[in-house]
Amino acid sequence: LDVVKQGIESLGGTVQLSSVEGQGTTISLRLPLTLAIIDGFLVRASGIHFVVPLDTVFECTELSAHKRTGSAGNFINLRGELIPIVHLPGAFQLGQQKANELIVIKQGPRRIGLVVDELLGEYQTVVRSGGRILSNLPGVSGVTILGSGQIAYILDVATFFGARRGLDGGPAPEPALAVAGVAPSPTGPGGI
């Protein structure tokens, strides 16, 4: 327990024990609100890294493996179910829409496919607040720093399902990452 206590205190949290004879012991762990660890799925779109919360990932596949439908080709037939797709680079006005990988996210019974350049795999991450700059950006709930030192943006999946204002066709927001002064680095993918 001492190792756990030291680890939590190093993050600015606390550990409290309280016992009641004959009833048991309660262990309370408190972490700062600005610090949480999530399991995510790391993807790259237009040279920018994004983390999709893993509990919302339904499946990953290649976009070309599915028949596209709709007047703008903005739906796919996924085993008999019509799924809307969103090009992640386009949603964040990053340009370049040559992506061909698809990560299908879910919220209850609903599904949406996010089209990205690369599926990089599972990633456990520490969520950090984006501060004032990122707090009002639709589609982003926080940031994390990758092992390489690059920034990855944590997607707010509810935005894609229209539960929050922004990417759901509501009032046109400013370009999400462009407002934050973020653009793909000319020196290489993800060099923010």
N, C-alpha and C positions, 0 to 999 in steps of 0.2 A: 504494500500500500504506500510505502514511503516513496517509491519510484514514481507511482502515479501522482502522488501529491506534488512532488518536485516538478514533474512535467506540466501539470495543470497550473501551478504557480508561475512557471516560466512563461506561460501564455497570458498571465494576468488574471487567472481564475483562482477559485478557492475550493477546498475540500472540507466538509464538515461531517462529523460523526455525532450521532445522538442515539443513546440507548435507553430503553425503558425495560426494567426488569420484568421478565415474563412475557414481553411482547416482541422483543427483537431490537435490531439495530437499523437505523436509517443512515445511509450515506448520501450526502448531497454534494453534487459536483456543479459548480457554477463557472461558466465561461463567459467572456465578454460578448455582447451582442454583435460586435463587429467581427467576430471570429467564429467560423464554423468550418467543419471539414465535410466535404461531400464526395461521393463517388460519381464520377462523370465520364463522359465519352469525349475524347479530344478529336476535333476535326479542324481542317484548314480550308479557308475560302479566300481566294484572291490574296494569298500570302499572310492572312491574319488568322490567328488561332482562336478557336471558340471551344468552350466546354459545355456540353449538353448534359444536364443532370441525368444520371444513369437510370434512375427510377422512371423516367419518362421515355426511355428508348424502347421501341417496340421491335425494330429489326434494322439491319443494314443490308443494302444491296446495290447493284449497279443500276443506274437509271436506264441505260440502254436495254436492259433485260425486260423492260416492261413497256407495253404499248401506251403511248401518250394520247390523250383525248382532250376534247374541249377546243374552242376556237383558237386559243393561244397556246394549246398544248400544255395547259396548266393543271392537268389531272393525269393520273396513271391508273391502270387497272391492276390492282394487287390481289391476285387470287380471287377475282370476282368482286372485289370491293373497290369502288371508285374513291381514290384518295387525292385531295388537292396537294399540289406541290408548290413550294416557295424556293426560289433561287436565293440562297443566303447572300451571295455577293450583291444581288439586286436589291434585296430587302434593306441592306445597309449602304446602298448606293456606292459600292466599291468598284463598280464597273465589271469588266471581264467576267463573262458568264459562260465559260467553256467547261464548267464543272459537269461530272458524270457520275459521281457517287451519291447515294441516297441514304439518308438516315431517317427512318420513319419514327416519329414521336407520337405519344399517345397522351390523352387526357380523358379519363373515363373511357367511354366507348368510341370516342372520336380519334381520328388519325390524320396526321399531316406529314408529308415528306419534305425534308429539307435537302436541297441539292447543294453539294459542296465539292471542292476539288479533291480532298483527301480524307479518308477515315483513318485516324491515327491510333485508335484503341482506347481501352479503359484507362482512366487517370484519376487517382485520388488527389484531391486538391483542397487547399486552405482558401476559403472565400474571404476576400477583402472588399471593403466598401470602395466604390469608385469615386467617393468624394462628391463635391458639388458638380463637377463636370459631367460625371456619368449618371448622377442620381435621377435626372429627368430624361434619359435616353430610352426610348421604347425598345424593348427586346433585350436589354442588358440588365442583369440584376446585380452584377459585381465583377470583380476581376481576380485573377490569380497570377502568380509569377511562376513560370515554368522553370525546370532545372537549368535550362540554358540561359535564364535571365530574361527571356522574352515574356511579354504580357499576353495572357489569354483572357478573353471576355466570356463571362458565364452568361449563357442565354437564359432569359426569362421566358420559359416555354408558354406560360399563360398568355403572353402577348400574341403569339402566333395563333392561338385559338380564339382570339377576340375578347378575352376576359379583361384585357387592359387596353387603354387607348394607344393607338400607334399603328403598328404594322398590319392591323386588321382592316384597313380601308377607311379608318376614321380620318380626322383632320391630318393632312400631310405634315409629318414632323420634319424637322431639319434633318439632313443626312446624319444618321446616328454617330458613326465614327468620325465623319468629317468634322462635325461640330466639336468633337473632343480633340481635334488636331491630329488625328491618327490616320495614317495612310501606309500602304505597303512600302517597305523600304526598297530603294533601288539596289541595295547591296545584297538582297536575298530574301527569301520567303520568311515572313514573320519578324523581320528585323525592325521592330517598332521602337 
